[in-house]
């Protein structure tokens, strides 16, 4: 998937926080005692979920499957120390093609896998998510963007 051939979906900090709090509400039905954040995209939602669910045990698994605009082969760069458990939440920002989710499902088969956003190819691999995103849409998350001056239309 190349950035130039896709639709764009821009997410503000406020919208991301609001959606992640909605995800936390969905997770209140479980008795989760720990979180593994999928680095890097899962770090921010994991922090929000940890606060909202009052979970103090948070770890990360560091995977690399994206450049800033393109998906590539998945590599686990650092494993999580937490063991698989039905009380474990695996948190990522989104599920796209499902390749990362498949690897995490194999790694943590008992855990609950949650994301804020889900695309059709990956959606069957997550237990809970908040927002459906079309497969051909690239999500611009707030930590990947900066505010910038926008020239008035009359000056363009």
Buried (B, 14 or more C-beta within 10 A) or exposed (E): BEEEEBEEBEBEEEEBBEBBBEBBEEBEEBEBBBBBBBBBBBBBBBBBBBEBBEBEEBBBBBBBBBEEEEBEEBEBEEEBEBEEBEBBBBBBBBBBBBBBBBBBBEBBEEBBBBBBBBBBBBBEBBBBBBBEBEBEBBBBBBBEEEEEEEEEEEEE
